[in-house]
Amino acid sequence: MRRFTQFLILLVLVILILPIFLPDKLNAEVEKEFDFPAGIIFEEFNNLKEFSEWDPWTSQDSLTKQEFFMPYRGMGAGYRWSATDSNGEITITKSDHNKHIEYALEGLNLGEESQMSVDFFENSGKTKVKWKISSSELGYFSRYYSYFTSKKLTKKLQNGLNVLEENLKTSALTPEQAHSLSPGMIRTELFEGQKLITVMNETSLDSEEITTAMEESFGLLFSYLTDFLKLSPTKIGEPVSYYEYLDTAAGKAKFYCGYPLTESVKMGEGMQLMSLPAAETLVCIHKGSYDKLTETLSKMKEYAKKNNIKLSNSYWEEYQNDPESTPNPDDLLTKIYIPIQK
């Protein structure tokens, strides 16, 4: 009996003293390299609707209830959730484009004030992500919780990054992510739709005739918008050519050249409004001379065939720079969109 009492006293002393040697904060940190540019990975953390699709706390629970706060992305964005085994709230407190994000984190039994941060390091089109969570200072006896929970939380974060990697292989990019595409990379994008002021052209398939028609159309439209309507160039988007068809049998092409607008304008003679509807599209940024655009189109069609994607016959090109400001043709950038048929 005496030995038992001594054992109990020793056990109590151990319980009382051991927390001195345990961490007074909970810390979990993971790293993973992704085979994608930083901008694509960054948006998965910066857009909380995208984040909620794969995060390690709610994405696997069909019973999760979520409430998002406006805005959905960037500093001030936030959401709270309630799942089977966890609840919490995340708010973005700092967002440094493609480099660093900080969050205030509540819930997950981490104390009232916890922090989460993510750092992004891009190198040669690949991105290393460092994801860290740290709790506020824990109470003396809560340090036991820190010791036994930190490894579990680290594993959850690692699982979340693994799920993200799988999602990125199949999910369509947001428009913000698609801005970060590297030339030659072929992906799907959720195109949000656009309204264009356009001029319609019908030509032969001769590349010089098509180029001449495009230059005349864009010149006419830009002059009309800026000189006649006095629109600021900042309200005019990048020039777009929409190809309704290229008929190789008849040797004819029908296409529209135009500019996206952020406000309604009066149409001039020979001009018409065109709407490019929201759709899932196959996209690729072609880098180089316009003469080689067909090579990129062919690669996109091969990619679609390999991945069982059915494409529309129409497509459009967005010219992200122009020959006047880009004297070297090898530096020209053209984004190609092909609608996907469901």
C-alpha positions as CSV (number, residue, x, y, z in Angstrom):
1,M,0.0,0.0,0.0
2,R,2.8,2.3,0.9
3,R,4.6,1.7,-2.4
4,F,1.3,2.3,-4.3
5,T,1.0,5.6,-2.5
6,Q,4.5,6.5,-3.4
7,F,3.8,5.6,-7.0
8,L,0.8,7.8,-7.1
9,I,2.7,10.7,-5.6
10,L,5.5,10.3,-8.1
11,L,2.9,10.1,-10.9
12,V,1.3,13.3,-9.8
13,L,4.7,15.0,-9.6
14,V,5.5,13.9,-13.1
15,I,2.2,15.2,-14.4
16,L,2.7,18.5,-12.6
17,I,6.4,19.0,-13.7
18,L,6.4,17.5,-17.3
19,P,4.7,20.5,-19.0
20,I,7.7,22.6,-18.1
21,F,9.6,20.6,-20.8
22,L,6.8,20.6,-23.4
23,P,6.3,23.3,-26.0
24,D,4.0,26.1,-24.9
25,K,2.8,26.6,-28.5
26,L,1.5,24.2,-31.1
27,N,3.5,24.4,-34.4
28,A,3.0,22.5,-37.6
29,E,4.8,23.1,-40.8
30,V,5.0,21.2,-44.1
31,E,6.6,21.8,-47.5
32,K,5.8,20.5,-51.0
33,E,7.0,21.3,-54.5
34,F,4.4,21.6,-57.3
35,D,5.0,21.4,-61.0
36,F,3.0,24.6,-61.6
37,P,3.8,28.3,-61.7
38,A,3.4,30.2,-58.4
39,G,0.4,32.2,-59.6
40,I,-1.7,29.0,-60.0
41,I,-0.8,27.7,-56.6
42,F,-1.1,31.1,-54.9
43,E,-4.8,31.4,-56.0
44,E,-5.7,28.1,-54.4
45,F,-4.8,29.7,-51.1
46,N,-5.8,33.3,-51.9
47,N,-9.3,32.4,-53.1
48,L,-11.0,30.9,-50.1
49,K,-13.7,29.3,-52.2
50,E,-11.0,27.4,-54.1
51,F,-9.2,26.7,-50.8
52,S,-12.4,25.1,-49.3
53,E,-12.5,22.6,-52.1
54,W,-9.4,20.8,-50.9
55,D,-8.5,22.1,-47.4
56,P,-7.8,19.3,-44.9
57,W,-10.6,20.1,-42.5
58,T,-13.8,20.4,-44.5
59,S,-13.3,19.1,-48.1
60,Q,-13.8,15.4,-47.3
61,D,-16.9,15.9,-45.1
62,S,-20.2,16.0,-47.1
63,L,-22.0,17.4,-44.1
64,T,-19.8,20.4,-43.7
65,K,-21.6,23.8,-43.5
66,Q,-19.8,26.8,-44.9
67,E,-20.4,30.5,-44.7
68,F,-18.2,32.8,-46.8
69,F,-17.5,36.5,-46.3
70,M,-17.1,39.0,-49.1
71,P,-14.7,39.3,-50.8
72,Y,-13.9,35.7,-51.6
73,R,-10.2,36.3,-52.3
74,G,-7.4,38.6,-51.1
75,M,-7.1,40.5,-47.8
76,G,-10.3,40.5,-45.8
77,A,-11.7,37.4,-47.3
78,G,-12.9,34.8,-44.9
79,Y,-15.2,31.9,-44.2
80,R,-16.3,29.8,-41.2
81,W,-17.3,26.2,-41.2
82,S,-18.8,23.5,-39.1
83,A,-17.9,19.9,-39.8
84,T,-18.4,16.6,-38.1
85,D,-15.1,16.7,-36.2
86,S,-14.0,20.4,-36.4
87,N,-15.2,23.9,-36.7
88,G,-13.4,27.2,-37.2
89,E,-13.0,30.4,-39.0
90,I,-10.3,31.7,-41.4
91,T,-9.6,35.3,-42.4
92,I,-6.9,36.5,-44.7
93,T,-5.0,39.3,-43.0
94,K,-2.2,39.8,-45.5
95,S,-1.8,38.8,-49.2
96,D,1.5,39.5,-51.1
97,H,0.8,38.4,-54.7
98,N,2.5,35.1,-55.5
99,K,4.8,35.3,-52.5
100,H,3.1,35.2,-49.1
101,I,-0.3,34.9,-47.4
102,E,-1.2,35.3,-43.7
103,Y,-4.4,34.2,-42.0
104,A,-6.1,34.6,-38.6
105,L,-7.3,31.2,-37.5
106,E,-10.0,30.3,-35.0
107,G,-11.2,26.9,-33.9
108,L,-9.5,23.5,-34.4
109,N,-8.9,23.6,-30.7
110,L,-5.9,25.8,-31.2
111,G,-6.8,28.5,-28.8
112,E,-8.5,31.9,-29.4
113,E,-5.7,33.4,-31.4
114,S,-3.8,31.2,-33.9
115,Q,-2.0,32.1,-37.1
116,M,-1.6,30.4,-40.4
117,S,0.9,31.4,-43.2
118,V,1.9,30.2,-46.6
119,D,5.1,31.1,-48.6
120,F,5.6,30.5,-52.3
121,F,9.0,30.1,-54.0
122,E,9.0,29.7,-57.8
123,N,11.9,28.4,-59.8
124,S,11.8,27.3,-63.4
125,G,8.0,27.0,-63.5
126,K,7.9,24.9,-60.4
127,T,6.7,26.2,-57.0
128,K,7.7,25.2,-53.5
129,V,5.0,25.8,-50.8
130,K,5.8,26.2,-47.1
131,W,2.6,26.0,-45.1
132,K,2.7,26.7,-41.3
133,I,0.2,26.9,-38.4
134,S,1.1,28.2,-35.0
135,S,-1.1,28.5,-32.0
136,S,-1.2,31.2,-29.3
137,E,0.5,30.5,-26.1
138,L,-1.1,27.5,-24.5
139,G,-2.0,27.0,-20.8
140,Y,0.3,25.0,-18.6
141,F,-1.6,21.7,-18.8
142,S,-2.7,22.4,-22.4
143,R,0.9,21.7,-23.4
144,Y,0.1,18.0,-23.3
145,Y,-2.4,18.7,-26.1
146,S,0.3,20.5,-28.1
147,Y,2.7,17.6,-27.8
148,F,0.2,14.9,-28.9
149,T,-1.6,17.1,-31.6
150,S,1.2,18.7,-33.5
151,K,2.1,15.6,-35.5
152,K,-1.5,15.0,-36.3
153,L,-2.0,18.5,-37.5
154,T,1.2,18.3,-39.6
155,K,-0.1,15.1,-41.2
156,K,-3.4,16.9,-42.0
157,L,-1.6,19.7,-43.7
158,Q,0.5,17.3,-45.8
159,N,-2.7,15.4,-46.8
160,G,-4.2,18.7,-47.9
161,L,-1.3,19.5,-50.2
162,N,-1.5,16.0,-51.7
163,V,-5.2,16.5,-52.4
164,L,-4.4,19.9,-53.9
165,E,-1.9,18.3,-56.2
166,E,-4.4,15.8,-57.5
167,N,-7.0,18.5,-58.0
168,L,-4.7,20.7,-60.0
169,K,-4.2,17.8,-62.5
170,T,-7.9,17.7,-63.5
171,S,-9.7,20.9,-62.3
172,A,-10.2,23.9,-64.6
173,L,-8.2,27.1,-63.8
174,T,-9.9,30.3,-62.6
175,P,-9.3,33.4,-64.7
176,E,-6.8,34.6,-62.1
177,Q,-4.9,31.4,-62.2
178,A,-4.9,31.3,-66.0
179,H,-2.9,34.6,-66.1
180,S,0.0,32.6,-64.7
181,L,0.1,30.0,-67.4
182,S,3.6,29.4,-68.8
183,P,3.8,29.5,-72.6
184,G,3.1,26.1,-74.1
185,M,1.2,24.8,-71.0
186,I,-2.2,23.4,-72.0
187,R,-4.9,23.5,-69.4
188,T,-8.7,24.0,-69.0
189,E,-10.0,27.4,-67.8
190,L,-13.5,28.5,-66.6
191,F,-13.9,31.4,-69.0
192,E,-16.2,34.0,-67.5
193,G,-17.6,35.5,-70.7
194,Q,-16.9,38.8,-72.5
195,K,-18.6,41.4,-74.6
196,L,-16.7,42.6,-77.7
197,I,-17.2,45.4,-80.2
198,T,-16.2,43.8,-83.4
199,V,-15.8,44.0,-87.2
200,M,-16.7,40.8,-89.2
201,N,-14.3,39.6,-91.9
202,E,-14.6,37.0,-94.6
203,T,-11.3,36.1,-96.4
204,S,-9.5,33.3,-98.1
205,L,-7.2,31.2,-96.0
206,D,-4.1,33.1,-97.2
207,S,-2.2,34.3,-94.1
208,E,-1.3,37.7,-95.6
209,E,-5.0,38.4,-96.4
210,I,-6.1,37.4,-92.9
211,T,-3.3,39.6,-91.3
212,T,-4.2,42.6,-93.5
213,A,-7.9,42.2,-92.6
214,M,-7.1,42.0,-88.9
215,E,-4.8,45.0,-88.9
216,E,-7.4,47.1,-90.7
217,S,-10.2,46.0,-88.3
218,F,-8.2,46.6,-85.1
219,G,-7.0,50.0,-86.4
220,L,-10.6,51.1,-87.3
221,L,-12.0,50.0,-84.0
222,F,-9.3,51.5,-81.8
223,S,-9.5,54.8,-83.6
224,Y,-13.3,54.8,-83.3
225,L,-13.2,54.0,-79.5
226,T,-10.4,56.4,-78.6
227,D,-10.7,59.3,-81.1
228,F,-14.4,59.4,-81.8
229,L,-15.9,58.1,-78.5
230,K,-13.0,59.4,-76.4
231,L,-12.7,56.2,-74.4
232,S,-9.7,55.8,-72.2
233,P,-7.4,53.0,-73.4
234,T,-7.6,51.6,-69.9
235,K,-11.3,50.7,-70.5
236,I,-10.4,48.7,-73.6
237,G,-9.2,45.1,-73.2
238,E,-6.7,43.2,-75.2
239,P,-7.5,42.7,-78.9
240,V,-9.3,39.4,-79.8
241,S,-9.9,37.5,-83.0
242,Y,-12.8,35.1,-82.9
243,Y,-12.8,32.5,-85.7
244,E,-16.3,31.2,-86.5
245,Y,-14.9,28.8,-89.1
246,L,-11.9,28.0,-91.2
247,D,-13.3,26.1,-94.3
248,T,-10.3,24.3,-95.8
249,A,-12.5,22.7,-98.5
250,A,-13.8,26.1,-99.7
251,G,-10.6,27.9,-98.8
252,K,-12.6,30.5,-96.8
253,A,-12.4,32.0,-93.3
254,K,-14.9,33.9,-91.3
255,F,-13.7,35.7,-88.2
256,Y,-14.4,38.7,-86.0
257,C,-11.8,41.2,-84.7
258,G,-12.7,43.2,-81.6
259,Y,-12.0,44.6,-78.2
260,P,-13.5,43.7,-74.9
261,L,-15.3,46.6,-73.2
262,T,-16.2,47.4,-69.6
263,E,-19.1,49.7,-70.6
264,S,-21.8,50.0,-73.3
265,V,-21.0,52.1,-76.4
266,K,-22.7,53.1,-79.6
267,M,-21.8,50.9,-82.6
268,G,-20.2,52.6,-85.6
269,E,-20.9,51.7,-89.2
270,G,-19.9,48.0,-90.0
271,M,-19.5,47.2,-86.3
272,Q,-21.4,44.8,-84.1
273,L,-21.6,43.6,-80.5
274,M,-20.5,40.0,-79.9
275,S,-20.9,38.0,-76.7
276,L,-18.4,35.3,-75.9
277,P,-20.4,33.2,-73.4
278,A,-19.1,31.8,-70.2
279,A,-17.7,28.3,-70.8
280,E,-15.1,25.8,-69.9
281,T,-12.3,26.2,-72.4
282,L,-9.0,24.6,-73.4
283,V,-6.3,27.3,-73.2
284,C,-2.7,27.7,-74.1
285,I,-0.4,30.7,-74.5
286,H,1.5,30.6,-77.8
287,K,4.9,32.3,-77.7
288,G,6.3,33.3,-81.0
289,S,5.4,34.5,-84.5
290,Y,1.7,34.5,-85.5
291,D,2.7,32.4,-88.5
292,K,3.2,29.4,-86.1
293,L,-0.1,29.7,-84.2
294,T,-1.5,26.7,-86.1
295,E,1.3,24.6,-84.6
296,T,0.0,25.4,-81.1
297,L,-3.6,24.8,-82.2
298,S,-2.6,21.3,-83.4
299,K,-0.9,20.6,-80.0
300,M,-4.1,21.6,-78.2
301,K,-6.2,19.3,-80.4
302,E,-3.8,16.5,-79.8
303,Y,-4.0,17.1,-76.0
304,A,-7.8,17.1,-76.2
305,K,-7.9,13.8,-78.1
306,K,-5.5,12.2,-75.6
307,N,-7.6,13.3,-72.7
308,N,-11.0,12.6,-74.3
309,I,-12.0,16.3,-74.5
310,K,-14.5,17.2,-77.2
311,L,-13.7,20.7,-78.7
312,S,-15.8,23.2,-80.5
313,N,-15.0,24.1,-84.1
314,S,-14.7,27.7,-83.2
315,Y,-12.0,29.4,-81.2
316,W,-10.5,32.8,-80.4
317,E,-7.1,34.4,-79.9
318,E,-6.3,37.1,-77.4
319,Y,-3.2,39.1,-78.3
320,Q,-1.3,39.9,-75.1
321,N,1.3,42.1,-76.7
322,D,1.7,43.6,-80.2
323,P,4.4,43.7,-82.9
324,E,4.9,47.5,-82.5
325,S,5.9,47.2,-78.9
326,T,7.5,43.7,-79.4
327,P,10.0,44.0,-82.2
328,N,11.2,40.4,-81.7
329,P,8.5,38.1,-83.1
330,D,9.7,35.3,-80.8
331,D,8.5,37.3,-77.8
332,L,4.9,37.7,-79.1
333,L,2.3,36.2,-76.7
334,T,-1.1,35.0,-77.9
335,K,-3.6,33.2,-75.7
336,I,-5.7,30.7,-77.5
337,Y,-9.2,29.6,-76.2
338,I,-11.1,26.6,-77.6
339,P,-14.6,26.0,-76.0
340,I,-15.1,22.5,-74.7
341,Q,-18.3,20.7,-75.7
342,K,-20.1,18.8,-73.0
